[in-house]
Amino acid sequence: MQFMNRSNRRLVLAACAAVLSAVCLPAQAAWPDRPIKLIVPFAPGGSNDNIARVVAARLGTRLGQPIIVDNKGGAGGTIGTDYVVKSQADGYTLLFASSSITTNAAIGKKLSYDPLKDLAPIGEIGAGPFVVVVANDVKATTLPELIALARARPKSLSYGSAGIGGMNHLGTELLASAAKVQLVHVPYKGISLAFTDLMSGTLQVLLPSLASAAPYIHAGKMRGLAVTSLARSPLAPELPTASEAGLPGFQLEVWWGLAGPARLPAPVVKRLNEELNAVLALPDVSELLAREAATPKPGTPGQFGQLIRDDFTRWNRLIKDAHIQAE
């Protein structure tokens, strides 16, 4: 029998050791192999929480792991967002993002993060319009009539918001800028308080979400003038769009989406985006969004990232031009 020389024996032994290592060491677990946490940066209840919970349930089913909704409200959504930014970028902590991440940054709040650099966009979920409403005693039944009234009497009409720097505030200022009118801002500690004053006649104008205002409009407690989407809403088809009513091209919508910490692995982003788009095609998800006067917005991570950048640019420009200051 011919024996192997020492050099050949070493090569064979090394090869055997490599095979044994491959067999004995556990393979790297495929993502996801444990529950995922979805941070909703607002208190339970309301549109953000309702949409997040349905999307989380359907997305978890497709991923084969439960997605646990964790409400971390406070400071206009910045506390929950900060938590996600500082989390490990492994796909097990995600953010239910909304338009507030861009308004918070643009208004100049002291944030510990940069939403354009410290978050990884995964995909948009949906978007819904706001609606221009006035108190019943305001002598305007259309948006052009409201604009004419405001131009004839600058700073004579007051509008409410849920606070400085929020969508109701910045959205109304955007509308006022497009219409070339001056209104007086009255910030509240919640939109429900503004609704109360509008219906009592203390407040003249409000720009709430269509979903929140539609019941009051249909009950005759306030007058709807126009929605801020480019297309009319099935929730109030009788209302024209702002673009139809004299402000060509005007569009303002609240949006929701999924994001994670920066440096989220590309395969995780890709999988989440694909599964999210599949979830958005489900009838019950479309129905939920419809109840919020919203429509599903499937797309790519790149498109969602561009939406965030465009939103930030728009609000930043408005804030500078209108000399709006944070609290």
Buried (B, 14 or more C-beta within 10 A) or exposed (E): EEEEEEEEEEEEEEEEEEEEEEEEEEEEEEBBEEEBBBBBBBEEEBBBBBBBBBBBBBBBBBBEBBBEBBBBBEEBBBBBBBBBBEBEBBBBBBBBBBBBBBBBBBBBBEBEBEBBEBBBBBBBBBBBBBBBBBBEEBEBEBBBBBBBBBEEEEEEBBBBBBBBBBBBBBBBBBBBBBBEBBBEBBBBEEBEBBBBBBBEEEBBBBBBBBBBBBEBBEEEBBBBBBBBBBEBBEBBEEBBBBBBBBBEEBBBBBBBBBBBBBEBBEEBBEBBBEBBBBBBEBEEBBEBBBBBBBBBBBBBBEBBBEBBBEBBEBBBEBBEEBEBEEE
